[in-house]
Structures are given as C-alpha cells and as structure tokens.
C-alpha cells in the first residue's frame, strides 16, 4: 500500500527539522517502518520500539469506540505475544525467528478482521 499524506506540521516540529537538517518525509517514513508488533514483542530492550509505543498510546486515547473493537483484537494480541515469547524462551538469539512467527500471526489477524469488516 502506498499513500500520499498531507500533514500540518507544528512550529516546534518544523524548527527541529530545520535545525537538524531533517527531511520530514524521511523522518515519517522511518517512523512508519518501525511500527511493528512482532518487533515490539521480540525486542523487549530494542530502542526502535518507540514508534510502536506511540501507536499503542494513540490507540489508548481513542476512547470507547476503540474499546469495542479491542475485544475482537485481544485473542490475536495474546497469540502474538505467546508465539513470540515461546521463541525467545530459548534465548535472545532467536529474535529474528520470533519476529517472523509474530508476522505470521499478524497476517492471519489481518485476514480475519478484514473478512469480518467486509461482511
């Protein structure tokens, strides 16, 4: 999926980008690339978890509408965590395998939710 997005940057964001010679498009692309439940669960000490934490914080701020859908997502989130943690029980060297296993759950989750929404 490719998309064009229009944002209204804050003055603070614009100034920081100017000061540090950061291209907003590059920064936002890197952020998007790092939002990942499989990575989040398989790299508990990873410093690239911040994008996913921000995503989770955003979900938490969505209120009651989001609470209704969360019940639908919880079984998959539990399965994702269990699959990833199972691979990590044998040591941190299996983080890549844990992330791959987590992505399989994510694809099943996505397929099921999209099918239900299509009904």
C-alpha angles and dihedrals in degrees: 000000000000123000141179114225131192117203134181103224118210120238090249092054093046093049093049091050090050094046094050097034092242120162106222092217092055092047093049092046091053090049092051091048090056100051099103132140092198091054092041093055097038096048105047091167096037116128090213092071094091095089091055091045089054089049091051091047089052090051090050091055094054092085131201098349089060093045091064092055094043091072087061092050100043097082090054093045089051092048091048092052092046094049093048095044090049090059091046093053088080092054144289091279088081096062092114091052090047092053092048091050089048091052090055089057090047091054092050090046092050093047093051096045093046091049091051092049090051092059 
